[in-house]
Amino acid sequence: MSVTPAAQARALAPRPIACWLRRFAPGALLCALACAGYLRTGPAPFVWDDLPHIVDNPRIARPVAAWDWLQAGTQETRPLLNLSFAVSRAVFGLEPGGWRATNVALHTLCAWLLWRVLRRRMPALLPDHGGGAHALAAWLGAAWFAVHPLATEAVTYINSRSVLMASAAMLAAWLQLERRRAGVASGAAWSGAVAPLLLGVALLAKEMAVMLPLLIAWCDGWAPLTASAAALGSSAAPLSPAPPASAELAAEAPTSRRGEFGRTLWRRLWRCLWRRDVRGLLPALLVVPALFLALRSPHTAHIGAAVGSPVDAALAQPAILLRLLALAVLPIGQSLDHDARLFAWDVDDALRLGLSLGFWALCLGLAWRLRQRFPAAIVGVGGLLLAMAPTNSLVPFFDAMCERHLYPGLWMAAFGVGPCLGALSGWVGVRMGRSGLAVVPAAALLTALLGATLARNELWRDPVALWLDAAEKSPDKARPAGQLGATLAGAGWLEAAQPALERAVRLEPHVLVWRQNLGLLYRLRGAPEREIALWEARVAEAPADLAAARALRTLRGAPGRPPRPAADPGEARPAAGLASPPGGAVDRSGMSGQGAAP
């Protein structure tokens, strides 16, 4: 029995269900992975700066006018963040589950947008590979970002929503720019203003978005080194159309001479930064100085000259960036409050600086050797360092090392991790001779990272366990010990809180908030004489400390009142997140904590 051509065409035509799965299943699986690591953190209580910015912030509780949420708390230069807090407060009240669900949704959106951007960039990052390899590498890079445990602080810590909002808007602007380059977006004049508008939205959430034009130029500058114009226009056209702008720069392909390569690369990077579509993003950067001029700067106690000199900050960065890179590669040793400080000009810091500079010099030499063979790794590592520049460069920060600041660096690192995992999968498939085994190493890595994310989020469910972990990993830093003591006291465990507060006072005797909390603890435990002795010791040690003298006079004149030292407003914060004692209700005990850097 003969088969007609029409019947053969129907038999070979893809089935609707198969087409649907091929189109939507990768995105759905990616979103499921992004949510999976944070399913159990919903009921976790507010912690640390969540309390002053959310729980105890009256301006977001009753935003009767726009000016109230614009000037809410200490983050006035981030009005979009304050608006989101006001909306969440109106919708969810003080139920932390709804607040964290919003953060998880933003993280999922970032992972999906990153996947879409990577699909369009992979033809330039994976040379001489077909569309299937490009799609696999893009998905693996986005999945690595979605399940990485270093994103936990940015997602689970509610006050870090600014990082998520800025990242989502930055990636959306990047995707819109890529769509216009490929001719997918609308050709109307207004569509060219979408990317700058999204960048402006990102800047209203967090200032780190100023790096977006440079990040795009960095990726564009390496594109011609990895694929010819013909490859960019043909091999991956069905999956990720290549930007014609990359083909424009292909004429500047480097010659075989090494000096010519370096000069051509830097010229290309400058041209990429000054191209019409990237240059169109630059006016949006005026949002940041406009906000700082229109509103008072709220972060002077945590940023700039009040913390240290730019030289000390710059000399501390090689070691700090090395630690963050090590955490990105092997996430062991995560902490809510890392013990990292500015350069102190001592022998230990000089040795640390020399070793870290040697490592970075070795990495630079290795990258130069691999610049043409596998430049995706250079794009990823270089993008990570560029994304960290606003918080880890010349500007001194009170918190020199924060995991939440690495969030944009993680999605830039995915530009290198995706091609690496894709190349590894291809190598395994060739060596094993079975294509089904090709994704086993990548699947094992993603499973391990997801498990680490789940384990890290378990700590966030209990503030006592979270601060105990931070205090154990930073034994020479006072703030984790002080926050642990305040959390234990607020939970009703006064006896357990005393050693932690005493350690905080011993490590930082000049920070009066720790002495205030310890004195209040002595009073609660029925030892007011120890409270008076504590302040007398401070006055004898530092006679010029007027705040301690006032606190001592208050105690001697009115023994029934707790001390109220005039601590620096940038350091004193309302109580950190509190866990319930075994008996039930939370007793905050009126203790204060020390806030984090923005």
BELSUL-V896450 format. One line per field, one symbol per residue. ss: DSSP state (a for helix, b for strand, c for the rest). psi: psi as a letter, one per 40 degrees, with the letter a starting at -180 (. if undefined). Layout:
ss=???
psi=???
This chain:
ss=ccccaaaaaaaacccaaaaaaaaaaaaaaaaaaaaacccccccccccccaaaaaaccaaaaccccaaaaaccccccccaaaaaaaaaaaaaacccaaaaaaaaaaaaaaaaaaaaaaaaaaaaaacccccaaaaaaaaaaaaaaaaacaaaaaaaacaaaaaaaaaaaaaaaaaaaaaaaacccccccaaaaaaaaaaaaaaaaacaaaaaaaaaaaaaaaaacccccaaaaaacccccccccaaaaaaaaacccccaaaaaaaaaaaaaaaaccaaaaccaaaaaaaaaaaaaccccccccbaaacccaaaaaaaaaaaaaaaaaaaacccccccccccccccccaaaaaaaaaaaaaaaaaaaaaaaccccccaaaaaaaaaaaacccccccccbccccccaaaaaaaaaaaaaaaaaaaaaaaaaaaaaccaaaccaaaaaaaaaaaaaaaaaaaaaccaaaaaaaaaaaccccaaaaaaaaaaaaacccaaaaaaaaaaaaaaccccaaaaaaaaaaaaacccaaaaaaaaaaaaaaccccaaaaaaaaaaaaccccccccccccccbbcccccccccccccccccccbbcccc
psi=hihidddddddeiiidddddddddddddddddddddeedeedehiiibedddecdfhddedggeidddddfhaefdegdddddddddddddebfhddddddddddddddddddddddddeeddedgifiiddddddddddddddddeheeedddddhdeedddddddddddddddddddddeediieidddeeddddddddddedieeeeeddddddddddedeeeiiddddeddedddghihdddddedefhiiehddddddddddddddddeiddddeddddeeddddddddiihefdeeiadedaiddddddedddddddddddddgghfiidgighiihefidddddddddddddddddddddddedddgeddddddddddddeddegbehhidgdhhddeeddddeddddddddddddddddddddeehddededdddddddddddddddddddedhddddddddddegdehdddddddddddddeegddddddddddddddgeehdddddddddddddefgddddddddddddddgdegddddddddddddgdeiiigigihdedhiiiihiihiddcihheeeiiihiii.
